[in-house]
Amino acid sequence: MRAGEFPTSPEPIADGVAAQATPVWPMVVGLAIAAWVLDFLVSWLRRGSMGRVGLVVLTSMLLFTAVMVCGFVVRTVYARLLPRGRIPAAPVVRAACLTALWIPAWVLFVETSSLLMIAAGVMCLLSLGYFLKRCEVEMGPATVQPTRRESWMPFMFEGTPLVRALLPSLLLVLLFDAAIGLAANYRFILSSVMAGAFAGVLAWRAAARRRLTPTALAATPRAVVSSGRQGVIVAAAFVFTAIAMLPFLRVSPLGGFSMAFGKKGETKKSAAVKEAASPSDGYVGIILLPMTDPQRKIVAPVKRTLVPNFGVRIAEPMEIPFDGQYWYFKAPEKKPRPTAKVVRGSSTKTQVSSSDSRPLLMEAHQKLAEPLDLGCCSAMDLVVENADRMEGAIALELWVKKLPDVKAAAKQRVNAVAPEQAPHYLGTVVIPSSELPLVQRPNASGKPVEEKLRFPIPEAMDGTTFDEITVVVKQAPERARMGAKVAIRKFVLEP
C-alpha cells in the first residue's frame, strides 16, 4: 500500500477468510417466531386458575421459553447462512435473547386487554432497535475511515441530501401521532405497535451515534451489553411479566378487586361459588345481576279469549322494565355453568372480557310473572343504552319462549321436569350508534344515550304465548372478545 492511501478492502484475518459484516436480520425472525409460540401458549391460560407459587414458576417458564425459542431460531439461521466453519455470532444471539425477554409480558397484556400492552411494546421494540444497530456496528468489519474534511460553509448537511436528513425525523413524528391517535380510538394493540416502533427508531438513532472507531473496536471486547446490564434487563423483564400474570391469580392480590370485571364488591354468594369451583372447571361464565332487587312484577294486561281465532289487542303501549340477568359465556357452552360467578353490577360500567382468543357471548334474560300472547301487539320495541366506546357494530337478536311449567307437570305426574319449548325468533337489529365513528356517536361525551329498536311481530305468531324474553348480543369479529357495554332498559309492546 502506498503512503497516504486508504485501504479499499478489508484486511485478511489469520485463517485466510476475509472479514465481512454479519447480518443482524435473523434477530427479527427469531423474535417473530418466539412471539407466535408465546401467543399460542398464553391462549391456554385461564384467569383465576393459579396460586402465587404457580405464578412465579409459570413466569419463569414463559421467559425461559421465549429465550430458548428465539436463541435457537437465530442460531439455526446463522448456521445455515454463514460459511461452513464460521461460528455464528454469539453477541447477536445474546442480544436477540435479551430482547425476547419482553415478549411474554407483551403477549399477556394483549390477552388480558390491559393498557400496559403499550408499555410492553415500547420496551420490546426499543430493545430490538438498540440491539440491531449495536450488533450491526460491533459485528461489522473494522475498516479505517478516511478523515472527514470540514465544510467551508457552516450550517450545511455536509453532503447529505436534505430529504435523507429530514425523513427520519418525519417518520418519528408520524409514528408518535399514530400511536396517540390509535390509543384515543381504543385501538390499543395497534397503538402498542406504533409506540414500540417509535421507541425502536429512537433507540436505533441513539445506538448509531455510538459508532466505535477502529482502535476502540480492536481494544474492546465485542459485547453488545455488559454482564451487569444483562442482569438488570432480566430482572426488569421478570417483574414486568409477573405483573402481567396477576389477572391469572386464583386470589386477587388487590383485596377483593376483580381484575376481570373492573368492579369491586362481590356478594357472599359469589364468593362461595368461587371457592366451590375447581381450576379444572375452566371458564365457567359470569351472571350479572341488577344493582337492586326487582320491586315490580309484570302482569299481563290482557288475556286470550276462549275463541282462538280472535285475539285481544292492547289499546295503549305497554312497558316492561328490564330487571333480569346478563349472561357471559363462551362456545360451545349454551349458558353459564352452575359454578359461574354471580355478581351485581351495571352492564354499561362493568368490563367483561374473554380470557383467551375465543369470542365472548352475551345474553340478557327477562322473565315475566304471567304469560303474554304475541297476538296482543303488532311490534315489540327494545329500549337500550349504548355506552360502548369501541369500534365495531353491535346487533341485538330478540327471542321469546314459554318456560316449562314444572309444577303443573308434577301434579299431572307426567314428568318431573317438563321439556322446554323452542324459542321464537323475532328479528335482528343493529344499534345505530355502534355503526358510527367514535367522534360522531351520541355518547361521545361519556353519557349513554337511549335508543329504540323495533321488532315487528308477524301475524302468524298470533296465539304464541311467552313468559321469557331473551336478547342475544352479536358483535363484530374485531371486538368479539370484549363484552358490549350495552344495557337493556325496557321492552315496549306496541298496539
KOLLO-378446 format. One record per residue (C-alpha): x, z, y; residue number from 0; residue in three letters. Coordinates in nm, 4 decimals. Layout:
BEGIN
        c1        c3        c2    i   aa
         X         Z         Y  NUM  Ala
...
***
This chain:
BEGIN
        c1        c3        c2    i   aa
    0.0000    0.0000    0.0000    0  Met
    0.1342   -0.0904    0.3386    1  Arg
    0.1761    0.1642    0.6101    2  Ala
   -0.1282    0.2085    0.8326    3  Gly
   -0.3781    0.0615    0.5845    4  Glu
   -0.6778    0.2457    0.4400    5  Phe
   -0.7493    0.2275    0.0655    6  Pro
   -1.0250   -0.0165   -0.0194    7  Thr
   -1.0958    0.1115   -0.3717    8  Ser
   -1.0863    0.4494   -0.5455    9  Pro
   -0.7521    0.5623   -0.6842   10  Glu
   -0.7249    0.5655   -1.0652   11  Pro
   -0.7572    0.9016   -1.2324   12  Ile
   -0.5472    1.0398   -1.5171   13  Ala
   -0.7345    0.8824   -1.8098   14  Asp
   -0.7404    0.5419   -1.6520   15  Gly
   -1.1106    0.5360   -1.5717   16  Val
   -1.1919    0.4530   -1.2123   17  Ala
   -1.3708    0.7326   -1.0261   18  Ala
   -1.7264    0.6425   -0.9443   19  Gln
   -2.0252    0.8156   -0.7949   20  Ala
   -2.2562    0.9977   -1.0392   21  Thr
   -2.6232    0.9070   -0.9796   22  Pro
   -2.8500    1.2007   -0.8971   23  Val
   -3.1920    1.0433   -0.9548   24  Trp
   -3.2149    1.1907   -1.3101   25  Pro
   -3.2924    1.5203   -1.1354   26  Met
   -3.6263    1.3776   -1.0204   27  Val
   -3.7084    1.2545   -1.3719   28  Val
   -3.6305    1.5936   -1.5226   29  Gly
   -3.8440    1.7795   -1.2684   30  Leu
   -4.1388    1.5432   -1.3177   31  Ala
   -4.1376    1.5887   -1.6963   32  Ile
   -4.0952    1.9655   -1.6621   33  Ala
   -4.3940    1.9773   -1.4247   34  Ala
   -4.6038    1.7795   -1.6729   35  Trp
   -4.5133    2.0156   -1.9588   36  Val
   -4.5836    2.3261   -1.7470   37  Leu
   -4.9188    2.1874   -1.6337   38  Asp
   -5.0193    2.1401   -1.9983   39  Phe
   -4.9125    2.4924   -2.0953   40  Leu
   -5.0733    2.6648   -1.7965   41  Val
   -5.4088    2.4921   -1.8597   42  Ser
   -5.4466    2.7081   -2.1723   43  Trp
   -5.4158    3.0375   -1.9848   44  Leu
   -5.7300    3.2423   -1.9243   45  Arg
   -5.7902    3.4699   -1.6316   46  Arg
   -5.8119    3.8406   -1.7039   47  Gly
   -5.6647    3.7979   -2.0527   48  Ser
   -5.3245    3.9719   -2.0443   49  Met
   -5.1665    4.3050   -1.9663   50  Gly
   -4.8795    4.3863   -1.7336   51  Arg
   -4.6136    4.3611   -2.0045   52  Val
   -4.7559    4.0296   -2.1191   53  Gly
   -4.7453    3.9039   -1.7608   54  Leu
   -4.3727    3.9790   -1.7325   55  Val
   -4.2986    3.8237   -2.0703   56  Val
   -4.5041    3.5112   -2.0005   57  Leu
   -4.3456    3.4728   -1.6570   58  Thr
   -4.0014    3.4755   -1.8159   59  Ser
   -4.1131    3.2274   -2.0813   60  Met
   -4.2534    2.9847   -1.8241   61  Leu
   -3.9313    2.9960   -1.6211   62  Leu
   -3.7235    2.9509   -1.9364   63  Phe
   -3.9388    2.6560   -2.0469   64  Thr
   -3.9088    2.4863   -1.7081   65  Ala
   -3.5294    2.5246   -1.7056   66  Val
   -3.4809    2.4106   -2.0658   67  Met
   -3.7075    2.1061   -2.0379   68  Val
   -3.5598    1.9927   -1.7078   69  Cys
   -3.1994    2.0552   -1.8182   70  Gly
   -3.2493    1.8764   -2.1495   71  Phe
   -3.4072    1.5713   -1.9863   72  Val
   -3.1406    1.5425   -1.7148   73  Val
   -2.8526    1.5831   -1.9598   74  Arg
   -3.0080    1.3329   -2.2006   75  Thr
   -3.0463    1.0753   -1.9222   76  Val
   -2.6824    1.1228   -1.8233   77  Tyr
   -2.5684    1.0902   -2.1842   78  Ala
   -2.7447    0.7517   -2.2009   79  Arg
   -2.6485    0.6419   -1.8528   80  Leu
   -2.2813    0.7308   -1.8171   81  Leu
   -1.9993    0.5597   -2.0087   82  Pro
   -1.9083    0.6951   -2.3506   83  Arg
   -1.6505    0.9681   -2.3363   84  Gly
   -1.7507    1.0870   -1.9930   85  Arg
   -1.9183    1.4299   -1.9874   86  Ile
   -2.2475    1.4455   -1.7926   87  Pro
   -2.2113    1.6065   -1.4528   88  Ala
   -2.2702    1.9812   -1.5074   89  Ala
   -2.3281    2.0642   -1.1374   90  Pro
   -2.6157    1.8137   -1.1220   91  Val
   -2.7791    1.9592   -1.4337   92  Val
   -2.7378    2.3106   -1.2954   93  Arg
   -2.8915    2.2090   -0.9622   94  Ala
   -3.1884    2.0489   -1.1405   95  Ala
   -3.2456    2.3690   -1.3398   96  Cys
   -3.2393    2.5807   -1.0230   97  Leu
   -3.4986    2.3521   -0.8667   98  Thr
   -3.7155    2.3648   -1.1802   99  Ala
   -3.7490    2.7431   -1.1393  100  Leu
   -4.0113    2.6845   -0.8676  101  Trp
   -4.2305    2.4549   -1.0779  102  Ile
   -4.4188    2.7283   -1.2737  103  Pro
   -4.5328    2.9022   -0.9544  104  Ala
   -4.6483    2.5739   -0.8024  105  Trp
   -4.8475    2.4779   -1.1134  106  Val
   -5.0012    2.8266   -1.1415  107  Leu
   -5.1121    2.8309   -0.7785  108  Phe
   -5.2698    2.4868   -0.8246  109  Val
   -5.4574    2.6099   -1.1338  110  Glu
   -5.5910    2.9172   -0.9501  111  Thr
   -5.6693    2.7202   -0.6308  112  Ser
   -5.4562    2.9501   -0.4178  113  Ser
   -5.3309    2.8583   -0.0723  114  Leu
   -4.9876    2.9774   -0.1815  115  Leu
   -4.9526    2.6416   -0.3561  116  Met
   -4.8337    2.5103   -0.0182  117  Ile
   -4.5516    2.7666   -0.0087  118  Ala
   -4.4613    2.6886   -0.3707  119  Ala
   -4.4488    2.3159   -0.2980  120  Gly
   -4.2268    2.3784    0.0031  121  Val
   -3.9798    2.5873   -0.1994  122  Met
   -3.9636    2.3368   -0.4859  123  Cys
   -3.9141    2.0196   -0.2808  124  Leu
   -3.6884    2.1952   -0.0298  125  Leu
   -3.4550    2.2848   -0.3160  126  Ser
   -3.4816    1.9313   -0.4519  127  Leu
   -3.3917    1.7689   -0.1195  128  Gly
   -3.0986    2.0016   -0.0595  129  Tyr
   -2.9510    1.9697   -0.4085  130  Phe
   -2.9989    1.5940   -0.4206  131  Leu
   -2.7845    1.5442   -0.1127  132  Lys
   -2.5271    1.8076   -0.2040  133  Arg
   -2.4836    1.6589   -0.5509  134  Cys
   -2.4556    1.3104   -0.4043  135  Glu
   -2.1756    1.4304   -0.1775  136  Val
   -1.9996    1.6524   -0.4305  137  Glu
   -2.0137    1.4078   -0.7228  138  Met
   -1.9123    1.1020   -0.5223  139  Gly
   -1.5555    0.9641   -0.5244  140  Pro
   -1.3174    1.1362   -0.2858  141  Ala
   -1.2162    0.8455   -0.0658  142  Thr
   -1.0354    0.8713    0.2616  143  Val
   -1.2500    0.7792    0.5571  144  Gln
   -1.0844    0.5944    0.8441  145  Pro
   -1.0584    0.7708    1.1749  146  Thr
   -1.3624    0.7013    1.3900  147  Arg
   -1.2830    0.5788    1.7374  148  Arg
   -1.4615    0.7383    2.0290  149  Glu
   -1.7195    0.5258    2.2006  150  Ser
   -1.6318    0.4167    2.5506  151  Trp
   -1.9951    0.4546    2.6617  152  Met
   -2.1490    0.8053    2.6490  153  Pro
   -2.4942    0.8854    2.5032  154  Phe
   -2.4832    0.5919    2.2626  155  Met
   -2.5608    0.5967    1.8883  156  Phe
   -2.2083    0.4734    1.8027  157  Glu
   -2.3086    0.1513    1.6358  158  Gly
   -2.6189    0.2906    1.4586  159  Thr
   -2.9308    0.0834    1.5335  160  Pro
   -3.1949    0.2636    1.7342  161  Leu
   -3.4591    0.2117    1.4654  162  Val
   -3.2445    0.3746    1.1953  163  Arg
   -3.1729    0.6677    1.4225  164  Ala
   -3.5392    0.7346    1.5059  165  Leu
   -3.7047    0.6615    1.1704  166  Leu
   -3.6068    0.9930    1.0014  167  Pro
   -3.7493    1.1954    1.2901  168  Ser
   -4.0670    0.9854    1.2909  169  Leu
   -4.1039    1.0420    0.9152  170  Leu
   -4.0732    1.4179    0.9651  171  Leu
   -4.3440    1.4194    1.2303  172  Val
   -4.5799    1.2153    1.0111  173  Leu
   -4.5245    1.4436    0.7104  174  Leu
   -4.5823    1.7559    0.9194  175  Phe
   -4.9024    1.6186    1.0740  176  Asp
   -5.0277    1.5032    0.7329  177  Ala
   -4.9711    1.8482    0.5824  178  Ala
   -5.1659    2.0201    0.8612  179  Ile
   -5.4464    1.7636    0.8565  180  Gly
   -5.4910    1.7823    0.4795  181  Leu
   -5.4940    2.1631    0.4876  182  Ala
   -5.7578    2.1593    0.7621  183  Ala
   -5.9723    1.9327    0.5405  184  Asn
   -5.9294    2.1607    0.2382  185  Tyr
   -5.7057    1.9138    0.0514  186  Arg
   -5.4578    2.1860   -0.0357  187  Phe
   -5.2897    2.0109   -0.3281  188  Ile
   -5.2010    1.7046   -0.1203  189  Leu
   -5.1108    1.9340    0.1678  190  Ser
   -4.8617    2.1179   -0.0542  191  Ser
   -4.7026    1.7850   -0.1490  192  Val
   -4.6734    1.6734    0.2140  193  Met
   -4.5418    2.0108    0.3301  194  Ala
   -4.2903    2.0074    0.0450  195  Gly
   -4.1790    1.6553    0.1351  196  Ala
   -4.1335    1.7672    0.4965  197  Phe
   -3.9168    2.0594    0.3848  198  Ala
   -3.7266    1.8350    0.1435  199  Gly
   -3.6362    1.5849    0.4171  200  Val
   -3.5178    1.8686    0.6412  201  Leu
   -3.3027    2.0082    0.3601  202  Ala
   -3.1616    1.6613    0.2879  203  Trp
   -3.0564    1.6171    0.6509  204  Arg
   -2.9091    1.9684    0.6623  205  Ala
   -2.7035    1.9043    0.3485  206  Ala
   -2.5897    1.5654    0.4801  207  Ala
   -2.4236    1.7339    0.7787  208  Arg
   -2.2158    1.9485    0.5453  209  Arg
   -2.0269    1.6473    0.4038  210  Arg
   -1.6831    1.7660    0.2948  211  Leu
   -1.3548    1.5977    0.3820  212  Thr
   -1.1320    1.4607    0.1035  213  Pro
   -0.8915    1.7536    0.1499  214  Thr
   -1.1724    2.0067    0.1123  215  Ala
   -1.3092    1.8245   -0.1903  216  Leu
   -0.9720    1.8394   -0.3612  217  Ala
   -0.9231    2.2087   -0.2830  218  Ala
   -1.2800    2.3308   -0.3504  219  Thr
   -1.4368    2.3595   -0.6980  220  Pro
   -1.7273    2.1229   -0.7347  221  Arg
   -2.0044    2.3840   -0.7491  222  Ala
   -2.3222    2.2974   -0.5657  223  Val
   -2.4152    2.6621   -0.5123  224  Val
   -2.2213    2.9825   -0.5758  225  Ser
   -2.2989    3.2229   -0.8611  226  Ser
   -2.4301    3.4876   -0.6224  227  Gly
   -2.6768    3.2483   -0.4643  228  Arg
   -2.7863    3.1282   -0.8062  229  Gln
   -2.8827    3.4865   -0.8936  230  Gly
   -3.0807    3.5181   -0.5710  231  Val
   -3.2688    3.1937   -0.6455  232  Ile
   -3.3533    3.3078   -0.9997  233  Val
   -3.4789    3.6486   -0.8791  234  Ala
   -3.6882    3.4967   -0.5989  235  Ala
   -3.8424    3.2392   -0.8350  236  Ala
   -3.9268    3.5136   -1.0862  237  Phe
   -4.1042    3.7266   -0.8231  238  Val
   -4.2925    3.4267   -0.6865  239  Phe
   -4.4046    3.3213   -1.0348  240  Thr
   -4.5143    3.6781   -1.1151  241  Ala
   -4.7326    3.6760   -0.8030  242  Ile
   -4.8871    3.3501   -0.9205  243  Ala
   -4.9658    3.5174   -1.2557  244  Met
   -5.1673    3.8041   -1.1009  245  Leu
   -5.5100    3.6366   -1.1464  246  Pro
   -5.4455    3.6353   -1.5223  247  Phe
   -5.4105    4.0147   -1.5452  248  Leu
   -5.6714    4.1919   -1.7547  249  Arg
   -5.6974    4.4655   -1.4900  250  Val
   -5.6584    4.3580   -1.1293  251  Ser
   -5.3736    4.5444   -0.9513  252  Pro
   -5.5656    4.5463   -0.6233  253  Leu
   -5.8048    4.8282   -0.7049  254  Gly
   -6.1227    4.6558   -0.8151  255  Gly
   -6.0755    4.3395   -0.6125  256  Phe
   -6.1757    4.0438   -0.8256  257  Ser
   -5.9384    3.7562   -0.7558  258  Met
   -6.1659    3.5155   -0.9389  259  Ala
   -6.4641    3.5774   -0.7111  260  Phe
   -6.3107    3.6833   -0.3806  261  Gly
   -6.5674    3.9657   -0.3641  262  Lys
   -6.5465    4.3402   -0.4072  263  Lys
   -6.7602    4.5937   -0.5878  264  Gly
   -6.8666    4.5182   -0.9422  265  Glu
   -7.1639    4.7051   -1.0853  266  Thr
   -7.1288    4.9636   -1.3613  267  Lys
   -7.2997    4.7261   -1.5977  268  Lys
   -7.0493    4.4504   -1.5303  269  Ser
   -6.7607    4.6942   -1.5786  270  Ala
   -6.8998    4.7955   -1.9173  271  Ala
   -6.9406    4.4319   -2.0188  272  Val
   -6.5869    4.3598   -1.9054  273  Lys
   -6.4486    4.6382   -2.1230  274  Glu
   -6.6541    4.5236   -2.4222  275  Ala
   -6.5250    4.1679   -2.4035  276  Ala
   -6.2107    4.0991   -2.6016  277  Ser
   -5.9424    3.8491   -2.4981  278  Pro
   -6.0397    3.6305   -2.7944  279  Ser
   -6.3774    3.5638   -2.6369  280  Asp
   -6.2170    3.3157   -2.3997  281  Gly
   -6.4096    3.2085   -2.0927  282  Tyr
   -6.7469    3.3892   -2.1233  283  Val
   -6.9119    3.2873   -1.7956  284  Gly
   -7.0467    3.4590   -1.4854  285  Ile
   -7.4013    3.5637   -1.3938  286  Ile
   -7.4511    3.6149   -1.0211  287  Leu
   -7.7440    3.8401   -0.9297  288  Leu
   -7.9061    3.8663   -0.5838  289  Pro
   -7.7731    4.1321   -0.3497  290  Met
   -8.1004    4.3316   -0.3739  291  Thr
   -8.3636    4.3636   -0.6441  292  Asp
   -8.6669    4.1346   -0.6028  293  Pro
   -8.9531    4.3074   -0.4233  294  Gln
   -9.2250    4.0427   -0.4532  295  Arg
   -9.3910    3.8895   -0.7566  296  Lys
   -9.5013    3.5294   -0.7705  297  Ile
   -9.8695    3.4935   -0.8558  298  Val
  -10.0277    3.1560   -0.9210  299  Ala
  -10.2900    3.0804   -0.6505  300  Pro
  -10.4966    2.8579   -0.8808  301  Val
  -10.5804    2.8390   -1.2487  302  Lys
  -10.6780    2.5493   -1.4683  303  Arg
  -11.0484    2.4907   -1.5207  304  Thr
  -11.1992    2.4624   -1.8640  305  Leu
  -11.2200    2.0841   -1.8218  306  Val
  -10.8689    1.9470   -1.8932  307  Pro
  -10.9316    1.6095   -1.7260  308  Asn
  -10.9728    1.7516   -1.3793  309  Phe
  -10.7000    1.9586   -1.2149  310  Gly
  -10.7384    2.2003   -0.9265  311  Val
  -10.5031    2.1198   -0.6393  312  Arg
  -10.3854    2.3674   -0.3789  313  Ile
  -10.5141    2.3177   -0.0255  314  Ala
  -10.2042    2.4507    0.1532  315  Glu
   -9.8327    2.4579    0.0705  316  Pro
   -9.7322    2.7497   -0.1454  317  Met
   -9.3860    2.9072   -0.1111  318  Glu
   -9.1970    3.0649   -0.3979  319  Ile
   -8.8942    3.2570   -0.2659  320  Pro
   -8.5878    3.2431   -0.4862  321  Phe
   -8.4768    3.5768   -0.6302  322  Asp
   -8.3326    3.4557   -0.9587  323  Gly
   -7.9848    3.4247   -1.1064  324  Gln
   -7.6927    3.1859   -1.0684  325  Tyr
   -7.5122    3.0921   -1.3889  326  Trp
   -7.1493    2.9759   -1.4027  327  Tyr
   -7.0054    2.8493   -1.7310  328  Phe
   -6.8157    2.5584   -1.8844  329  Lys
   -6.8866    2.2977   -2.1506  330  Ala
   -6.9524    2.2939   -2.4395  331  Pro
   -7.1500    2.6112   -2.3657  332  Glu
   -7.5147    2.5709   -2.2620  333  Lys
   -7.5290    2.9045   -2.0805  334  Lys
   -7.3076    3.2094   -2.0180  335  Pro
   -7.2275    3.4105   -2.3294  336  Arg
   -7.3725    3.7612   -2.3854  337  Pro
   -7.0392    3.9064   -2.2739  338  Thr
   -7.0489    3.7196   -1.9416  339  Ala
   -6.9541    3.9059   -1.6266  340  Lys
   -7.2581    4.0261   -1.4316  341  Val
   -7.2042    4.0781   -1.0586  342  Val
   -7.4104    4.0904   -0.7413  343  Arg
   -7.3281    3.8642   -0.4526  344  Gly
   -7.4172    3.5630   -0.2436  345  Ser
   -7.3551    3.2149   -0.3780  346  Ser
   -7.2553    3.0955   -0.0284  347  Thr
   -6.9909    3.3676    0.0171  348  Lys
   -6.8567    3.4067   -0.3363  349  Thr
   -6.5956    3.1579   -0.4519  350  Gln
   -6.6024    3.0954   -0.8275  351  Val
   -6.3557    2.8522   -0.9802  352  Ser
   -6.2649    2.7243   -1.3240  353  Ser
   -5.9683    2.8948   -1.4871  354  Ser
   -5.8335    2.5670   -1.6262  355  Asp
   -5.8723    2.1916   -1.5780  356  Ser
   -6.2264    2.1777   -1.7213  357  Arg
   -6.5147    2.1403   -1.4716  358  Pro
   -6.7303    2.4389   -1.3813  359  Leu
   -7.1060    2.4164   -1.4486  360  Leu
   -7.3505    2.5912   -1.2145  361  Met
   -7.7242    2.6524   -1.2523  362  Glu
   -7.9905    2.8547   -1.0681  363  Ala
   -8.2818    3.0030   -1.2657  364  His
   -8.6098    3.1291   -1.1168  365  Gln
   -8.8715    3.2939   -1.3410  366  Lys
   -9.2382    3.3200   -1.2379  367  Leu
   -9.4733    3.6095   -1.3053  368  Ala
   -9.7527    3.3757   -1.4242  369  Glu
   -9.7503    3.0149   -1.5410  370  Pro
   -9.8258    2.7348   -1.2974  371  Leu
   -9.9692    2.3890   -1.3561  372  Asp
   -9.7835    2.0860   -1.2222  373  Leu
  -10.1209    1.9256   -1.1586  374  Gly
  -10.1778    2.1659   -0.8667  375  Cys
   -9.9386    1.9817   -0.6343  376  Cys
   -9.8010    1.6413   -0.5543  377  Ser
   -9.4402    1.7409   -0.4916  378  Ala
   -9.2038    2.0350   -0.5044  379  Met
   -8.9699    2.0897   -0.2091  380  Asp
   -8.6398    2.2673   -0.2600  381  Leu
   -8.5063    2.4523    0.0460  382  Val
   -8.1310    2.5131    0.0206  383  Val
   -7.8408    2.6306    0.2359  384  Glu
   -7.5156    2.4390    0.2156  385  Asn
   -7.2144    2.6445    0.3257  386  Ala
   -6.9630    2.4369    0.1286  387  Asp
   -6.6553    2.3088    0.3140  388  Arg
   -6.5057    2.0812    0.0503  389  Met
   -6.5115    1.7040    0.0262  390  Glu
   -6.7436    1.5568   -0.2356  391  Gly
   -7.1159    1.5070   -0.2832  392  Ala
   -7.3367    1.7795   -0.4330  393  Ile
   -7.6534    1.6750   -0.6185  394  Ala
   -7.9311    1.9042   -0.7422  395  Leu
   -8.1384    1.8393   -1.0548  396  Glu
   -8.4796    2.0070   -1.0840  397  Leu
   -8.6204    2.1115   -1.4224  398  Trp
   -8.9269    2.3172   -1.5195  399  Val
   -9.0227    2.4607   -1.8566  400  Lys
   -9.2587    2.7015   -2.0275  401  Lys
   -9.0844    3.0087   -2.1654  402  Leu
   -9.1825    3.1156   -2.5180  403  Pro
   -9.4449    3.3874   -2.5409  404  Asp
   -9.2743    3.6250   -2.7787  405  Val
   -9.5433    3.8926   -2.7601  406  Lys
   -9.8238    3.6504   -2.8493  407  Ala
   -9.6226    3.5115   -3.1391  408  Ala
   -9.5545    3.8612   -3.2698  409  Ala
   -9.9243    3.9540   -3.2511  410  Lys
  -10.0187    3.6447   -3.4481  411  Gln
   -9.7386    3.7214   -3.6947  412  Arg
   -9.6287    3.3621   -3.6843  413  Val
   -9.2679    3.4015   -3.5768  414  Asn
   -9.0756    3.6956   -3.4432  415  Ala
   -8.9288    3.4613   -3.1802  416  Val
   -9.1328    3.1684   -3.0537  417  Ala
   -8.9452    2.8383   -3.0164  418  Pro
   -8.8596    2.7237   -2.6647  419  Glu
   -9.0346    2.4222   -2.5229  420  Gln
   -8.8391    2.1252   -2.3994  421  Ala
   -8.7810    2.1308   -2.0212  422  Pro
   -8.9369    1.8685   -1.7951  423  His
   -8.7129    1.6712   -1.5575  424  Tyr
   -8.8410    1.6228   -1.2006  425  Leu
   -8.5502    1.4290   -1.0499  426  Gly
   -8.2104    1.4444   -0.8825  427  Thr
   -8.1495    1.4572   -0.5054  428  Val
   -7.8158    1.4671   -0.3238  429  Val
   -7.7760    1.7232   -0.0451  430  Ile
   -7.7460    1.5004    0.2650  431  Pro
   -7.4869    1.7158    0.4442  432  Ser
   -7.2497    1.7074    0.1438  433  Ser
   -7.2052    1.3309    0.1868  434  Glu
   -7.0919    1.3589    0.5497  435  Leu
   -6.7303    1.4041    0.6633  436  Pro
   -6.6384    1.7668    0.7217  437  Leu
   -6.6273    1.7314    1.1003  438  Val
   -6.9794    1.5824    1.1090  439  Gln
   -7.1531    1.8377    0.8903  440  Arg
   -7.4137    2.0700    1.0424  441  Pro
   -7.2251    2.3715    0.9032  442  Asn
   -6.9012    2.2740    1.0797  443  Ala
   -6.9300    2.5889    1.2924  444  Ser
   -6.9331    2.8027    0.9777  445  Gly
   -7.3063    2.8880    0.9819  446  Lys
   -7.5088    2.7463    0.6892  447  Pro
   -7.7993    2.5193    0.7774  448  Val
   -8.1191    2.4935    0.5740  449  Glu
   -8.2020    2.1554    0.4209  450  Glu
   -8.5179    2.0491    0.2388  451  Lys
   -8.5063    1.8247   -0.0674  452  Leu
   -8.8299    1.6702   -0.2007  453  Arg
   -8.9042    1.6125   -0.5692  454  Phe
   -9.2263    1.4128   -0.6276  455  Pro
   -9.4348    1.5164   -0.9299  456  Ile
   -9.5704    1.2242   -1.1360  457  Pro
   -9.9403    1.2247   -1.2173  458  Glu
   -9.8513    1.2024   -1.5861  459  Ala
   -9.7311    1.5652   -1.5693  460  Met
  -10.0801    1.6886   -1.4820  461  Asp
  -10.1573    1.9673   -1.7265  462  Gly
   -9.7914    2.0649   -1.7808  463  Thr
   -9.7508    2.4389   -1.7354  464  Thr
   -9.4270    2.6134   -1.6488  465  Phe
   -9.3047    2.9609   -1.5630  466  Asp
   -8.9333    2.8908   -1.5053  467  Glu
   -8.7636    2.6617   -1.2556  468  Ile
   -8.4036    2.5548   -1.3150  469  Thr
   -8.1786    2.3919   -1.0563  470  Val
   -7.8688    2.2235   -1.2028  471  Val
   -7.5821    2.1672   -0.9588  472  Val
   -7.3977    1.8382   -1.0118  473  Lys
   -7.0714    1.7946   -0.8197  474  Gln
   -6.8356    1.5055   -0.7562  475  Ala
   -6.5423    1.4907   -1.0039  476  Pro
   -6.2801    1.5698   -0.7396  477  Glu
   -6.4374    1.9085   -0.6689  478  Arg
   -6.5882    1.9914   -1.0097  479  Ala
   -6.3503    2.2844   -1.0780  480  Arg
   -6.4912    2.4870   -0.7867  481  Met
   -6.8369    2.6408   -0.7695  482  Gly
   -7.0511    2.4923   -0.4930  483  Ala
   -7.1291    2.7288   -0.2064  484  Lys
   -7.4977    2.6404   -0.2122  485  Val
   -7.7873    2.8883   -0.2007  486  Ala
   -8.1445    2.8259   -0.3176  487  Ile
   -8.3780    2.9817   -0.0608  488  Arg
   -8.7262    2.8875   -0.1823  489  Lys
   -8.9471    2.6389   -0.3607  490  Phe
   -9.2442    2.4896   -0.1762  491  Val
   -9.5378    2.3377   -0.3681  492  Leu
   -9.6934    2.0628   -0.1591  493  Glu
  -10.0684    1.9824   -0.1931  494  Pro
***
